[in-house]
Amino acid sequence: MSKIKPEMANRRIESFKKRFGKAHLYLAYHAAFPLALTPDLLYRLWANFQRDIQGQALGIPWVGVSDLLLSSLCDEVGHELYEMDLAIRKQLLKSLKEDPDFGKQRFNELANFLLDYIHPQLCNDDPDIQDLAQAQRWTALAYVLPSEAARELALTLSNLNQNQEKAELLRFASLVETVAEPLAEFESLLIYTRGIASFIRGDLESATTQFAKVPIYQNKIQFAGIDLLIPKEIIKITGHSINGISTSKKQKTPTSIIKTFSSQVSSRQKLINNRETPSSKFNFSRLIFISLLITGLVAGIRWLGILQSTEILAFDQMMRSRPNEGTDPRLLIVTIDDNDIANQRQNGEILKGASISDKSLNKLLAKLNQYQPRAIGLDVSRDFPAEQQDLITRLQQTDNLIGVCQGSLTTANTKGNEPPPEISNENLGFNDFIYDHDGVVRRQLLFMNQEATSLCPASYSLSLQLASLYLQPLGIEPKFTPQGNLQLGNTILPTLNSRASGYQGIDANGGQILLNYRSSKQVAEQITLTQFLSSSVNPSAIKDRIVLIGVVAKGDSSKQLDKSNRTQLNKEISGVLVDAHMVSQILSAVLDKRPLLQVWSLWVEVVWIWGWSLAGGLLAWRFQHLLYLALAGGIAIAVLYLVCLGLLISGVWVPFVPAVIGLVITGGSIMFVRLQPLPANQIIISQEETMK
């Protein structure tokens, strides 16, 4: 029953219209149709009824959902459960019916929408949800098929015990009263319900007055073939016969109602039993189809290389997110910085365009050899002969010294740069780097076939040559597998192909692997040239280590992703430090079982993307509210990121960006399909036709 008077209801509606506008009021019209509202149901109403029956846009904003629920038109009666007062609801429905842009057609559309919406809830395990869904169903049927609704209501009334289920009878009577308008032609049912309500409240006089309006036969009213018992207390007051209507007349009305019902029920019941709701209609097979379609689309876009830049950015972020590994204890780096170059010149040493003079280089090698390093990498370009005989002899006789030259891969000169003439070809390594489109080194080149015109004869990289010298005393020699992959001991270094995870269509010639930078502020201990030559040295810092000599002065650097810097994407570092990371990667993989970065096959990656696309569709299927779906989607993406990060740490670079795109687009597609307006039911048979 209504708690407020019609005048108050009208004032609240006018106040709502004045505050929010007519578009909000249109939403309120539609929201008045169900008996109760939830945020999800109201959002579905907003999404499905954005146009009038002529197809004109209503312009209802999405914030109208929350505005209406929090307004004076709605009362919260439970957790996320709202209702309108009966007086407000009646006035809004009256306005909806009288508005030429809505009218009877919109009532039919709303009824069919509500039947679709509550269909899955009728089978819910929660009895409260079932009861509410059944009440909503009767509300919808009262407008679509009033005779069926009236008969079901009467049948439910006949099964309620008038002495033991008084509270339920009152609740049911209130429900019937809310749908009294579309059931107005079934006056006997409405009168009986009002009489029962008065009887339960103890108002026998009012109950007697109500029952006197309908024919009674053998202490009961017959409605659509259903016996509705008159309470014994009423019979005692009025006697067995309240009026003198004949038996034939008493039976005429229910017979007519049965005829009306029977002409409609078979087609309508078939429709109800076979009705597909947004949840049931959108079955799992359709979800599979859409997710596969989206996966194919994402995989195709990825194949074209459109996602390469974003995938690499995500890869960089994950590389920065790895835990610190510390320095590699097997390496020592002797750096030549700007101060070292300036000190050499102040001492009158001739640099001849290089970064280290013959004198300083000779002193450096002599001091290093005293402490027996396992390998020395001279990562300094020297394409001119030495002038000091001591240095010439030392370069020729230091078997564990590896010099460098550059092929045409890095240099602008197609012939490359010549190696130091004093070092044999067996002790040479190239220091060419492979730069990505953004100038960052993410791949390591282990070996390559030099061009015939190249001045650099080295076929193996400096990093591989140094690692091989270090591993030689351990009985580990490099060899190649039948597949052409380099193998050191039990460790195989698989070469990349042109389509490796985020890379699409790259030049994969030569022995390329992904560079798994050591996650630390410094890859190894460092000491400047001046410090090393002028101070005493701890023998353990050099013995059995790999010593790399290289330039870190400005102007002699290679761009590389700084894995220790959490605030920048790129940082300029010198080539010798990149080489140190490369040497460390090889040694750590062979000796420490530190994982090399690998990628899945194309089809495994496609299945991975499809799996997350399917997950997005399932989330959209499960969470009907946009806010909940957005929250669930955000959690899913966070989980995906953590899974990808964990796999990267374990040595596998898997697609993150394509999986996110698949998840989001599939979820959005499912939500879009679910929110599409449902077509008006064409099987509704008008009351006038059934009476013929």
C-alpha positions as CSV (number, residue, x, y, z in Angstrom):
1,M,0.0,0.0,0.0
2,S,1.1,3.6,-0.6
3,K,2.7,5.4,2.3
4,I,2.2,8.9,0.8
5,K,-0.8,10.7,-0.7
6,P,-1.1,11.2,-4.5
7,E,-0.5,15.0,-4.0
8,M,2.8,14.3,-2.3
9,A,3.8,11.8,-5.0
10,N,3.1,14.5,-7.7
11,R,5.2,17.0,-5.8
12,R,8.2,14.6,-5.6
13,I,8.0,13.8,-9.3
14,E,7.8,17.5,-10.2
15,S,10.8,18.3,-7.9
16,F,12.8,15.4,-9.5
17,K,12.0,16.8,-13.0
18,K,12.9,20.3,-12.1
19,R,16.2,19.2,-10.6
20,F,17.4,16.8,-13.2
21,G,15.4,17.5,-16.4
22,K,13.1,15.6,-18.6
23,A,15.6,13.0,-19.7
24,H,15.9,11.8,-16.1
25,L,12.1,11.7,-15.9
26,Y,11.9,9.4,-18.9
27,L,14.2,7.0,-17.0
28,A,11.9,7.2,-14.0
29,Y,9.0,6.3,-16.2
30,H,10.6,3.1,-17.2
31,A,12.0,2.4,-13.7
32,A,8.4,2.5,-12.3
33,F,7.5,-0.6,-14.3
34,P,9.3,-3.3,-12.1
35,L,8.2,-3.8,-8.5
36,A,11.7,-3.4,-7.2
37,L,14.9,-2.0,-8.6
38,T,18.6,-3.0,-8.3
39,P,21.4,-0.9,-9.7
40,D,22.0,-3.6,-12.4
41,L,18.3,-3.7,-13.4
42,L,18.1,0.1,-13.6
43,Y,21.3,0.2,-15.7
44,R,19.9,-2.4,-18.1
45,L,16.7,-0.3,-18.4
46,W,18.9,2.8,-19.1
47,A,20.9,0.8,-21.8
48,N,17.9,-0.8,-23.5
49,F,15.5,2.1,-23.6
50,Q,17.4,5.0,-24.9
51,R,14.8,5.8,-27.6
52,D,11.1,6.2,-27.8
53,I,8.8,4.1,-30.0
54,Q,9.5,6.4,-33.0
55,G,13.2,5.8,-32.6
56,Q,14.0,9.3,-31.3
57,A,16.9,9.5,-28.8
58,L,15.8,10.3,-25.3
59,G,19.3,11.6,-24.3
60,I,19.3,9.9,-20.8
61,P,22.8,10.3,-19.3
62,W,24.4,7.3,-17.6
63,V,24.6,9.2,-14.3
64,G,20.8,9.1,-14.4
65,V,20.9,5.6,-12.8
66,S,22.6,6.8,-9.6
67,D,20.6,10.1,-9.6
68,L,17.3,8.2,-9.6
69,L,18.2,5.6,-7.0
70,L,19.5,8.3,-4.6
71,S,16.5,10.6,-5.2
72,S,13.3,11.0,-3.2
73,L,11.5,8.8,-5.8
74,C,13.2,5.6,-4.5
75,D,13.6,4.1,-1.1
76,E,16.3,1.6,-0.2
77,V,14.7,-1.4,1.3
78,G,17.7,-3.8,1.3
79,H,21.3,-4.2,0.2
80,E,21.2,-2.7,-3.4
81,L,17.5,-3.1,-3.5
82,Y,15.2,-0.1,-4.0
83,E,11.5,0.4,-4.5
84,M,9.1,3.3,-5.4
85,D,6.1,4.1,-3.3
86,L,2.9,2.8,-4.9
87,A,1.5,6.4,-5.4
88,I,4.7,7.5,-7.2
89,R,4.8,4.4,-9.2
90,K,1.2,4.7,-10.4
91,Q,1.7,8.3,-11.4
92,L,4.8,7.6,-13.4
93,L,3.2,4.6,-15.1
94,K,0.2,6.7,-15.9
95,S,2.5,9.3,-17.5
96,L,4.3,6.6,-19.4
97,K,1.0,5.2,-20.8
98,E,-0.4,8.6,-21.7
99,D,2.7,9.9,-23.4
100,P,2.3,9.4,-27.2
101,D,6.0,8.6,-27.5
102,F,5.6,5.5,-25.3
103,G,2.1,4.3,-24.7
104,K,0.9,0.6,-24.9
105,Q,3.8,-0.4,-27.1
106,R,6.4,0.6,-24.6
107,F,4.5,-1.3,-21.8
108,N,4.8,-4.4,-24.0
109,E,8.5,-3.8,-24.6
110,L,9.1,-3.3,-20.9
111,A,7.2,-6.4,-20.0
112,N,9.1,-8.6,-22.3
113,F,12.4,-7.0,-21.2
114,L,11.5,-7.7,-17.5
115,L,10.5,-11.3,-18.3
116,D,13.9,-11.8,-20.0
117,Y,15.8,-10.2,-17.2
118,I,14.3,-12.3,-14.3
119,H,14.1,-15.6,-16.1
120,P,17.5,-16.9,-14.7
121,Q,16.5,-15.7,-11.2
122,L,13.5,-17.9,-11.1
123,C,15.8,-20.9,-10.7
124,N,18.1,-19.3,-8.2
125,D,19.0,-21.2,-5.0
126,D,18.1,-18.2,-2.9
127,P,14.4,-18.3,-2.1
128,D,14.3,-14.5,-1.5
129,I,15.7,-14.0,-5.0
130,Q,13.1,-16.5,-6.4
131,D,10.2,-14.7,-4.6
132,L,11.3,-11.3,-5.9
133,A,11.7,-12.7,-9.4
134,Q,8.3,-14.3,-9.3
135,A,6.7,-11.0,-8.2
136,Q,8.5,-9.2,-11.1
137,R,7.2,-11.9,-13.5
138,W,3.6,-11.4,-12.4
139,T,4.0,-7.7,-12.9
140,A,5.2,-8.1,-16.4
141,L,2.6,-10.7,-17.3
142,A,-0.1,-8.4,-15.9
143,Y,0.6,-6.0,-18.8
144,V,1.5,-8.6,-21.5
145,L,-1.0,-11.3,-20.7
146,P,-3.3,-10.2,-17.9
147,S,-5.5,-13.3,-18.0
148,E,-2.5,-15.6,-17.3
149,A,-1.3,-13.4,-14.6
150,A,-4.7,-13.3,-13.0
151,R,-5.0,-17.1,-13.0
152,E,-1.6,-17.6,-11.6
153,L,-2.3,-15.1,-8.8
154,A,-5.6,-16.8,-8.0
155,L,-3.9,-20.2,-7.9
156,T,-1.3,-18.9,-5.5
157,L,-4.0,-17.3,-3.3
158,S,-5.9,-20.7,-3.2
159,N,-2.8,-22.5,-1.9
160,L,-2.2,-20.1,1.0
161,N,-3.7,-21.0,4.4
162,Q,-5.9,-18.3,5.7
163,N,-5.1,-19.1,9.4
164,Q,-1.4,-20.0,9.3
165,E,0.0,-17.8,6.5
166,K,-1.6,-14.4,7.3
167,A,1.6,-12.4,6.8
168,E,2.1,-14.0,3.4
169,L,-1.5,-13.3,2.5
170,L,-1.1,-9.6,3.3
171,R,2.1,-9.4,1.3
172,F,0.4,-11.1,-1.6
173,A,-2.6,-8.9,-1.4
174,S,-0.3,-5.8,-1.5
175,L,1.3,-7.3,-4.6
176,V,-2.0,-7.8,-6.4
177,E,-2.9,-4.2,-5.5
178,T,0.2,-2.9,-7.3
179,V,-0.9,-4.6,-10.5
180,A,-4.6,-3.7,-10.1
181,E,-4.7,-1.4,-13.0
182,P,-3.7,-3.9,-15.8
183,L,-6.0,-6.5,-14.0
184,A,-8.9,-4.2,-13.7
185,E,-11.2,-6.4,-15.9
186,F,-10.7,-9.3,-13.4
187,E,-12.8,-7.4,-10.7
188,S,-13.8,-10.5,-8.8
189,L,-10.1,-11.4,-8.1
190,L,-9.3,-7.9,-7.0
191,I,-12.4,-7.7,-4.7
192,Y,-11.6,-11.1,-3.2
193,T,-8.0,-10.1,-2.5
194,R,-9.1,-6.8,-0.9
195,G,-11.6,-8.7,1.2
196,I,-9.0,-11.2,2.4
197,A,-6.6,-8.3,3.3
198,S,-9.3,-6.6,5.4
199,F,-10.1,-10.0,7.1
200,I,-6.5,-10.6,8.0
201,R,-6.3,-7.1,9.5
202,G,-9.4,-7.8,11.6
203,D,-11.7,-5.5,9.8
204,L,-14.6,-7.9,9.4
205,E,-17.1,-5.2,8.4
206,S,-14.9,-4.0,5.5
207,A,-14.2,-7.6,4.5
208,T,-18.0,-8.5,4.5
209,T,-18.6,-5.4,2.4
210,Q,-16.0,-6.5,-0.2
211,F,-17.2,-10.2,-0.4
212,A,-20.8,-8.9,-0.8
213,K,-19.8,-7.5,-4.2
214,V,-19.0,-11.0,-5.7
215,P,-21.2,-14.1,-6.2
216,I,-20.5,-16.8,-3.6
217,Y,-21.3,-20.4,-4.2
218,Q,-20.9,-23.1,-1.5
219,N,-18.8,-20.7,0.6
220,K,-16.3,-20.0,-2.1
221,I,-15.7,-17.9,-5.2
222,Q,-14.8,-19.6,-8.4
223,F,-12.2,-17.8,-10.6
224,A,-10.8,-19.3,-13.8
225,G,-11.7,-22.7,-12.5
226,I,-10.0,-22.1,-9.1
227,D,-11.8,-22.2,-5.8
228,L,-11.2,-19.2,-3.6
229,L,-12.5,-19.9,-0.1
230,I,-14.5,-17.4,1.9
231,P,-13.3,-17.3,5.6
232,K,-15.6,-19.1,8.0
233,E,-15.9,-16.1,10.2
234,I,-17.4,-14.1,7.3
235,I,-19.8,-17.0,6.5
236,K,-21.0,-17.0,10.1
237,I,-21.8,-13.3,9.9
238,T,-23.5,-13.3,6.5
239,G,-24.9,-16.8,6.2
240,H,-24.2,-19.2,3.3
241,S,-25.8,-17.1,0.7
242,I,-24.8,-13.4,0.5
243,N,-26.9,-12.7,-2.6
244,G,-29.4,-14.5,-4.7
245,I,-27.5,-14.8,-7.9
246,S,-28.2,-18.2,-9.6
247,T,-25.6,-20.9,-10.1
248,S,-25.6,-20.4,-13.9
249,K,-24.8,-16.8,-13.5
250,K,-22.2,-17.5,-10.8
251,Q,-20.4,-19.7,-13.3
252,K,-20.6,-17.5,-16.3
253,T,-17.8,-15.2,-15.4
254,P,-15.2,-17.9,-14.6
255,T,-16.2,-19.8,-17.7
256,S,-15.5,-16.7,-19.8
257,I,-12.2,-16.2,-18.1
258,I,-11.2,-19.8,-18.7
259,K,-12.0,-19.4,-22.4
260,T,-10.0,-16.2,-22.5
261,F,-7.0,-17.8,-20.8
262,S,-7.1,-21.1,-22.8
263,S,-6.9,-19.2,-26.1
264,Q,-3.7,-17.5,-25.1
265,V,-1.8,-19.8,-22.7
266,S,-0.4,-22.4,-25.1
267,S,1.4,-19.9,-27.3
268,R,2.5,-17.8,-24.4
269,Q,3.7,-20.7,-22.3
270,K,5.8,-21.9,-25.2
271,L,7.3,-18.5,-25.4
272,I,8.1,-18.4,-21.7
273,N,9.6,-21.9,-21.6
274,N,11.8,-21.2,-24.7
275,R,12.6,-17.6,-23.8
276,E,16.2,-16.7,-24.1
277,T,17.5,-14.1,-21.7
278,P,20.6,-12.0,-22.2
279,S,22.4,-14.6,-20.0
280,S,21.0,-17.8,-21.4
281,K,20.8,-16.5,-25.0
282,F,24.4,-15.6,-24.9
283,N,25.5,-19.1,-24.4
284,F,29.0,-20.5,-24.1
285,S,29.3,-21.4,-27.8
286,R,28.7,-17.7,-28.7
287,L,31.3,-16.6,-26.2
288,I,33.8,-19.1,-27.7
289,F,33.0,-17.7,-31.2
290,I,33.5,-14.1,-30.2
291,S,36.7,-14.7,-28.3
292,L,38.1,-16.7,-31.2
293,L,37.2,-13.8,-33.6
294,I,38.8,-11.2,-31.4
295,T,41.9,-13.4,-30.9
296,G,42.2,-13.8,-34.7
297,L,41.9,-10.0,-35.1
298,V,44.5,-9.3,-32.4
299,A,46.9,-11.9,-33.8
300,G,46.5,-10.4,-37.3
301,I,47.3,-6.9,-36.1
302,R,50.2,-8.2,-34.2
303,W,51.5,-10.1,-37.2
304,L,51.6,-6.8,-39.1
305,G,53.9,-5.4,-36.4
306,I,51.4,-2.7,-35.3
307,L,51.8,-3.8,-31.6
308,Q,55.6,-4.1,-31.6
309,S,56.3,-0.8,-30.1
310,T,53.8,-1.2,-27.2
311,E,54.9,-4.8,-26.6
312,I,58.5,-3.7,-26.3
313,L,57.6,-0.9,-23.9
314,A,55.7,-3.4,-21.7
315,F,58.7,-5.7,-21.9
316,D,61.0,-2.9,-20.7
317,Q,58.7,-2.1,-17.8
318,M,58.8,-5.8,-16.7
319,M,62.6,-5.9,-17.0
320,R,62.8,-2.9,-14.7
321,S,60.4,-4.6,-12.2
322,R,62.6,-7.6,-11.6
323,P,64.4,-8.1,-8.3
324,N,68.0,-7.0,-7.9
325,E,70.5,-9.7,-8.7
326,G,73.7,-7.9,-7.6
327,T,77.0,-7.7,-9.5
328,D,78.6,-10.6,-11.3
329,P,81.6,-11.6,-9.3
330,R,83.4,-13.1,-12.3
331,L,83.9,-9.8,-14.0
332,L,86.0,-6.7,-13.4
333,I,85.7,-3.6,-15.7
334,V,88.5,-1.1,-16.1
335,T,86.9,2.0,-17.4
336,I,88.5,4.9,-19.3
337,D,86.6,8.1,-18.6
338,D,87.1,11.7,-19.5
339,N,89.5,12.3,-16.5
340,D,91.6,9.3,-17.5
341,I,92.0,10.8,-21.1
342,A,92.8,14.2,-19.7
343,N,95.5,12.8,-17.3
344,Q,97.2,10.9,-20.1
345,R,97.4,14.1,-22.2
346,Q,98.8,16.0,-19.2
347,N,101.5,13.4,-18.8
348,G,102.5,14.0,-22.5
349,E,101.2,10.6,-23.7
350,I,100.2,10.3,-27.3
351,L,96.7,9.0,-27.9
352,K,96.7,9.0,-31.7
353,G,92.9,9.4,-31.8
354,A,92.4,6.6,-29.4
355,S,91.3,6.7,-25.7
356,I,94.4,5.0,-24.3
357,S,98.0,5.6,-25.2
358,D,100.5,2.8,-25.9
359,K,102.3,3.6,-22.6
360,S,99.2,3.4,-20.4
361,L,97.9,0.3,-22.2
362,N,101.3,-1.5,-21.8
363,K,101.4,-0.6,-18.1
364,L,97.8,-1.8,-17.7
365,L,98.3,-5.2,-19.4
366,A,101.6,-5.7,-17.5
367,K,99.9,-5.1,-14.1
368,L,96.9,-7.2,-15.0
369,N,99.1,-10.2,-16.0
370,Q,100.7,-10.2,-12.6
371,Y,97.4,-11.2,-11.0
372,Q,96.5,-13.9,-13.6
373,P,93.1,-13.0,-15.0
374,R,91.4,-15.8,-16.9
375,A,90.6,-13.5,-19.8
376,I,91.1,-9.9,-20.9
377,G,88.8,-8.1,-23.2
378,L,90.3,-5.0,-24.9
379,D,87.1,-3.4,-25.9
380,V,88.9,-0.4,-27.4
381,S,89.2,0.3,-31.2
382,R,92.8,0.2,-32.3
383,D,93.1,-0.1,-36.1
384,F,96.6,1.3,-36.1
385,P,99.9,-0.5,-35.2
386,A,101.5,0.1,-31.8
387,E,104.8,2.0,-31.7
388,Q,106.3,0.6,-28.4
389,Q,108.0,-2.7,-28.9
390,D,107.1,-3.8,-25.4
391,L,103.4,-3.3,-26.2
392,I,103.7,-5.1,-29.5
393,T,105.3,-8.1,-27.9
394,R,102.8,-8.1,-25.0
395,L,99.8,-7.9,-27.4
396,Q,101.3,-10.8,-29.4
397,Q,102.1,-13.0,-26.5
398,T,99.1,-12.5,-24.2
399,D,97.1,-15.6,-25.2
400,N,94.1,-14.7,-23.0
401,L,93.7,-11.3,-24.6
402,I,90.8,-10.7,-26.9
403,G,90.8,-7.6,-29.2
404,V,87.9,-6.1,-31.1
405,C,86.9,-4.9,-34.5
406,Q,83.6,-3.8,-36.0
407,G,81.9,-5.3,-39.0
408,S,79.5,-3.4,-41.3
409,L,76.6,-4.1,-39.0
410,T,77.3,-1.1,-36.8
411,T,79.6,1.2,-38.7
412,A,78.6,3.5,-41.5
413,N,81.6,2.2,-43.4
414,T,80.3,-0.9,-45.3
415,K,83.8,-2.5,-44.9
416,G,83.9,-2.1,-41.1
417,N,87.0,-1.3,-39.0
418,E,90.3,-3.1,-38.9
419,P,91.4,-5.0,-35.8
420,P,94.6,-4.3,-33.9
421,P,97.3,-5.7,-36.2
422,E,99.3,-7.3,-33.3
423,I,96.4,-9.6,-32.3
424,S,95.8,-12.8,-34.2
425,N,92.4,-13.5,-35.8
426,E,91.8,-16.3,-33.3
427,N,91.9,-13.8,-30.5
428,L,89.5,-11.3,-32.1
429,G,85.8,-10.7,-31.4
430,F,83.4,-8.3,-33.0
431,N,81.6,-5.8,-30.9
432,D,78.7,-5.0,-33.2
433,F,75.4,-4.3,-31.5
434,I,71.8,-4.8,-32.9
435,Y,69.7,-1.7,-32.2
436,D,66.0,-1.7,-32.1
437,H,63.9,1.1,-33.7
438,D,64.2,3.2,-30.6
439,G,68.0,2.8,-30.4
440,V,68.0,0.3,-27.5
441,V,70.0,-2.9,-27.5
442,R,67.7,-5.8,-26.5
443,R,69.4,-8.6,-28.6
444,Q,72.8,-10.1,-28.3
445,L,74.7,-11.2,-31.5
446,L,76.8,-14.2,-30.7
447,F,78.2,-15.0,-34.2
448,M,77.7,-13.9,-37.8
449,N,79.2,-14.4,-41.2
450,Q,81.1,-11.2,-42.1
451,E,80.7,-9.7,-45.5
452,A,83.4,-10.6,-48.0
453,T,84.4,-7.0,-48.1
454,S,84.5,-6.5,-44.3
455,L,87.8,-5.5,-42.8
456,C,86.8,-7.3,-39.6
457,P,87.6,-11.1,-39.8
458,A,86.0,-12.0,-36.5
459,S,83.1,-14.4,-36.7
460,Y,82.3,-14.5,-33.0
461,S,81.4,-11.7,-30.7
462,L,83.7,-10.4,-28.0
463,S,81.3,-11.6,-25.3
464,L,81.3,-15.2,-26.7
465,Q,85.1,-15.2,-27.0
466,L,85.6,-14.1,-23.4
467,A,83.0,-16.5,-22.1
468,S,84.6,-19.4,-24.0
469,L,88.1,-18.5,-22.5
470,Y,86.6,-18.5,-19.0
471,L,84.8,-21.8,-19.5
472,Q,87.7,-23.6,-21.2
473,P,89.5,-24.7,-18.0
474,L,86.2,-26.2,-16.9
475,G,86.2,-28.5,-20.0
476,I,83.3,-26.6,-21.7
477,E,83.9,-25.9,-25.4
478,P,81.4,-24.2,-27.7
479,K,79.7,-26.4,-30.3
480,F,76.7,-26.2,-32.5
481,T,73.6,-28.4,-32.4
482,P,72.1,-29.9,-35.6
483,Q,69.5,-27.0,-35.5
484,G,72.4,-24.5,-35.7
485,N,72.1,-23.3,-32.1
486,L,75.2,-22.6,-30.1
487,Q,75.7,-25.0,-27.2
488,L,78.0,-24.6,-24.2
489,G,78.1,-27.6,-22.0
490,N,74.5,-28.6,-21.3
491,T,73.2,-25.1,-22.1
492,I,71.8,-24.4,-25.5
493,L,71.5,-20.8,-26.6
494,P,68.5,-20.8,-29.0
495,T,68.7,-18.3,-31.8
496,L,65.8,-16.0,-32.5
497,N,63.6,-16.1,-35.6
498,S,62.1,-13.0,-37.3
499,R,58.9,-13.4,-35.2
500,A,59.9,-13.8,-31.6
501,S,57.1,-12.7,-29.2
502,G,56.9,-8.9,-29.5
503,Y,59.3,-8.8,-32.4
504,Q,57.5,-9.1,-35.8
505,G,59.4,-9.2,-39.0
506,I,62.9,-8.3,-37.7
507,D,66.2,-9.1,-39.4
508,A,67.2,-12.3,-37.5
509,N,70.3,-13.1,-39.4
510,G,73.3,-14.4,-37.5
511,G,73.2,-16.0,-34.0
512,Q,70.9,-13.7,-32.1
513,I,69.5,-14.2,-28.7
514,L,67.5,-12.0,-26.4
515,L,69.7,-10.0,-24.0
516,N,68.7,-10.8,-20.5
517,Y,70.3,-7.8,-18.8
518,R,71.5,-8.4,-15.3
519,S,69.1,-6.6,-12.9
520,S,71.5,-4.5,-10.8
521,K,72.8,-1.0,-10.6
522,Q,76.2,-2.2,-11.8
523,V,76.7,-5.4,-13.8
524,A,80.2,-5.8,-12.2
525,E,82.9,-4.1,-10.1
526,Q,84.4,-1.1,-11.9
527,I,87.6,0.8,-11.5
528,T,89.0,3.7,-13.5
529,L,92.3,3.4,-15.4
530,T,94.0,6.0,-13.3
531,Q,92.9,4.4,-10.0
532,F,94.1,1.0,-11.2
533,L,97.5,2.2,-12.4
534,S,98.2,4.4,-9.3
535,S,97.0,2.2,-6.4
536,S,97.6,-1.2,-5.0
537,V,95.3,-4.0,-6.2
538,N,93.6,-6.8,-4.3
539,P,94.8,-10.0,-6.2
540,S,91.4,-11.7,-5.6
541,A,89.7,-8.9,-7.6
542,I,91.5,-10.1,-10.7
543,K,92.6,-13.7,-10.4
544,D,90.5,-16.0,-12.5
545,R,88.2,-13.2,-13.5
546,I,87.3,-11.7,-16.9
547,V,88.7,-8.2,-17.1
548,L,87.0,-5.8,-19.6
549,I,88.8,-2.7,-20.7
550,G,86.6,-0.1,-22.3
551,V,85.7,3.6,-22.7
552,V,82.9,5.2,-20.7
553,A,83.8,8.8,-21.7
554,K,81.0,10.8,-23.2
555,G,80.8,10.5,-27.0
556,D,81.7,6.8,-26.9
557,S,78.5,5.2,-25.7
558,S,75.7,2.9,-26.8
559,K,72.1,3.4,-25.9
560,Q,70.8,0.6,-23.7
561,L,67.8,0.2,-21.4
562,D,68.9,1.0,-17.9
563,K,67.5,-1.9,-15.8
564,S,68.4,-0.3,-12.5
565,N,66.8,3.1,-13.1
566,R,63.2,3.1,-12.1
567,T,62.4,6.6,-13.4
568,Q,63.7,6.6,-16.9
569,L,63.1,4.4,-19.9
570,N,66.5,4.9,-21.6
571,K,69.9,5.9,-20.3
572,E,73.1,6.3,-22.3
573,I,75.7,3.8,-21.2
574,S,79.0,2.7,-22.8
575,G,79.5,-0.2,-25.1
576,V,81.9,-1.9,-22.6
577,L,79.1,-2.1,-20.1
578,V,76.7,-3.7,-22.6
579,D,79.4,-6.2,-23.5
580,A,79.8,-6.9,-19.7
581,H,76.0,-7.7,-19.6
582,M,76.4,-10.0,-22.6
583,V,79.4,-11.9,-21.0
584,S,77.5,-12.1,-17.7
585,Q,74.5,-13.6,-19.5
586,I,76.4,-16.4,-21.1
587,L,78.4,-17.3,-17.9
588,S,75.3,-17.1,-15.7
589,A,73.3,-19.3,-18.0
590,V,76.0,-22.0,-18.2
591,L,77.3,-22.0,-14.7
592,D,74.4,-20.6,-12.6
593,K,71.5,-22.0,-14.6
594,R,70.2,-18.4,-14.9
595,P,67.4,-18.6,-17.5
596,L,68.0,-17.3,-21.0
597,L,65.1,-15.3,-22.4
598,Q,63.0,-17.5,-24.7
599,V,59.7,-17.2,-26.5
600,W,56.8,-19.5,-27.2
601,S,55.9,-20.8,-30.6
602,L,53.4,-18.8,-32.6
603,W,50.5,-21.2,-31.9
604,V,51.1,-21.4,-28.2
605,E,51.1,-17.6,-28.1
606,V,47.8,-17.5,-30.0
607,V,46.2,-20.0,-27.5
608,W,47.6,-17.8,-24.7
609,I,45.9,-14.7,-26.2
610,W,42.7,-16.6,-26.8
611,G,42.7,-17.8,-23.2
612,W,42.8,-14.2,-21.8
613,S,40.2,-13.1,-24.4
614,L,37.9,-15.9,-23.2
615,A,38.6,-14.7,-19.6
616,G,37.5,-11.2,-20.6
617,G,34.3,-12.6,-22.1
618,L,33.6,-14.7,-19.0
619,L,34.0,-11.6,-16.7
620,A,31.6,-9.6,-18.8
621,W,29.2,-12.5,-18.7
622,R,29.5,-12.9,-14.9
623,F,29.5,-9.2,-13.9
624,Q,26.6,-7.3,-15.3
625,H,27.3,-4.0,-13.6
626,L,29.8,-1.8,-15.4
627,L,31.5,-0.7,-12.2
628,Y,32.0,-4.3,-11.0
629,L,33.1,-5.4,-14.5
630,A,35.7,-2.6,-14.6
631,L,37.0,-3.6,-11.2
632,A,37.1,-7.3,-12.2
633,G,38.8,-6.3,-15.4
634,G,41.4,-4.3,-13.6
635,I,42.2,-7.1,-11.3
636,A,42.4,-9.5,-14.2
637,I,44.9,-7.2,-16.0
638,A,47.0,-6.9,-12.8
639,V,47.0,-10.7,-12.5
640,L,48.0,-11.0,-16.1
641,Y,50.9,-8.5,-15.6
642,L,52.1,-10.5,-12.5
643,V,51.9,-13.8,-14.4
644,C,53.9,-12.3,-17.4
645,L,56.4,-10.8,-15.0
646,G,56.8,-14.1,-13.2
647,L,57.3,-15.9,-16.6
648,L,59.8,-13.3,-17.7
649,I,61.8,-13.8,-14.5
650,S,61.7,-17.5,-15.2
651,G,63.0,-16.9,-18.7
652,V,59.9,-16.7,-21.0
653,W,58.8,-13.5,-22.7
654,V,55.1,-14.0,-23.3
655,P,52.6,-11.6,-25.0
656,F,51.2,-9.1,-22.5
657,V,49.8,-6.3,-24.6
658,P,47.9,-8.6,-27.1
659,A,46.5,-10.5,-24.1
660,V,45.2,-7.3,-22.5
661,I,43.7,-6.1,-25.8
662,G,42.0,-9.5,-26.3
663,L,40.7,-9.4,-22.7
664,V,39.3,-5.9,-23.0
665,I,37.8,-6.1,-26.5
666,T,36.2,-9.4,-25.9
667,G,34.8,-8.2,-22.5
668,G,33.5,-5.1,-24.2
669,S,32.0,-7.0,-27.0
670,I,30.1,-9.3,-24.7
671,M,28.9,-6.4,-22.6
672,F,27.8,-4.6,-25.8
673,V,25.8,-7.6,-27.0
674,R,24.2,-8.0,-23.6
675,L,23.1,-4.4,-23.5
676,Q,21.5,-4.4,-26.9
677,P,17.8,-3.5,-26.8
678,L,15.6,-6.6,-27.0
679,P,13.1,-6.6,-29.9
680,A,9.4,-6.4,-28.9
681,N,7.8,-9.8,-28.7
682,Q,5.7,-10.4,-31.8
683,I,3.8,-13.3,-30.3
684,I,1.7,-11.2,-27.9
685,I,-1.9,-11.8,-28.6
686,S,-4.2,-8.8,-27.8
687,Q,-7.0,-9.3,-25.3
688,E,-9.5,-8.2,-28.0
689,E,-8.4,-11.0,-30.4
690,T,-8.7,-13.7,-27.7
691,M,-12.3,-12.6,-26.8
692,K,-13.4,-13.2,-30.4
